[in-house]
């Protein structure tokens, strides 16, 4: 059971860095399998509750913190949505790097159309990239905390 959980946690942490994988959910699911079906009693339940709370806080922070910063910078949600759509299309046209290139291009074009100014459109694009980076760092930190709690549970159990 620990091997399956460890593999899921490891793939989940890597999945945070590869946006097409549900990294946090894989980390959480791996730990939940270990905690609930591994026969670890109170330790398992404690780990399950702890990682679920960390997951909830991480998910909330992943969206609230960057969203607040983008709202302050005046970048609308529609811009991010359309940038994400172009990023997904880019991923299929140019595997891996197309996601980032498509997102940047999509945000820039939408903001250029909205603001009629290259400089302001580029400023919005930089804010969107910073927000995406902050979101990814929050997700990575959450995945690592979940992994740490699981490792602590392994040592106690």
N, C-alpha and C positions, 0 to 999 in steps of 0.2 A: 504494500500500500504506500509506503514511504517513497518508493521509486517512482510510482505513477504521479504522486503529488509533487515530487521534486522535478520531474520532467515537465509537468504542467506549469509549475512556478517558473522554471527556467525559460520555457517557451513564452510564457506570459511576459516576463521581463524583456525578452528580446522583442516580443510583439508590441511593446510600448514604443519601441524605436522604429518599427515597421508598421505604419498606420493602417495597413489592411488586416492586421490581426487584432482580435479583441484582448489586448494584453492584460488589463486589470481583471477582466472576467475570468481569464484562464488562470491567473494567479489565485484568485479567490476560490474558483471551483476546485483547483488542485488541493488547496488547503482544506476545503470543506470535505472532500472525499477522505482525506487522511483523518480529519478531526471527527467526523461522524461515523465512518465505517471502519476505522482502524482499531477500535476497541481501546481507546485511551481514556475513557471515563471522564472525570471532571476536567482533566487537562485538555482533552479534545473539545469539550464544550466551551471552556474558557477561551481557547484559541479560536474556535468558530465565532464566538460573539465578538472577540477583539478584532478579527480580520474583517468581519461584516461592518463594524463601526468605522474602521479605517477606510474601507471601501466607500462607504456612504459619504464620509467627510471628503475623501479624495475626489469622488465624482462631483460633489457640490463645488469644491474649490476649483476643479478643472474647468468648469464653465463660468462660475461667478467672477473669479479674479480677472481672467482675460476679458470677459464681457464688460466688466466695469471699466477697465482701461480703454477698451475700444469705444465705449459710449462717451467717455471723456474726450477722446480724440475725434469724435464725430463720424466714426465709420459705422454705417448702418448694417444691420444684420443681413439684409438682402445682398449686400456686397459680398459678405463672407460666404453666404449660401452659394451665390453664383460662382465665386472663386473656387469653392469646393467642388462644384459640378465640373468646372473646366479642369480642375486638378485630377478628378477621377477619369475624365476623358483622356487627359494627358498621360495618366498612368498606363492606359491601354495602348496609346500611340507610341510612347517612349517608356518602356518598363522602368520602374523604380524612380528615376529622376524626373519623369514626366509628371508625377504627382506634384512635386514642389514647383517645377517650372509652370505647369498648368495653373496652379493656385496663384502664383505671383502674377502671371499674365492675366488671368481672369479678374483678379482684384484690381489690377492696374487699369485694364480696359473699362471695367464697370465704373471705377472712380473717375477715369478720364471723361467718360460720357456724362457722368453726373456733375462733375465740377468744371468741365471745360478748361482745365489747366493741368499741364503735365507735372509741374512742380507739386501742386497740392495732391494730385493723384498719386505721385510717388511717395509723398509723406504718408498718405493713408495706407499705401501698400506696405511701407515699413512698419507702421503700427500693427497691421494685420499679421505680418511675419513675426513681430515680437510677441504678439498675443498667442500665436500658434506655438512658438518656442516656450513661452511660460506654461501653456497648457500641457505641453509634452513633458516639461520638467516636473510639474506637479504630478502628472500621471506616473512618471518614473519614480519619484520619491514615494508615492503611494505603493507602487508595486514592490519597492525595496523594503518598505516598512512591513508589508504583508509577508514578504519572504523572511524578514528578520523575526517576526512573531512566530512563524511556522518553525524556523530553526530553533528558537527558544523552546517551543513546545516539544520538538524532537528531543532536545537535551533533557527536559524534565521528565518526559514520558519514558 
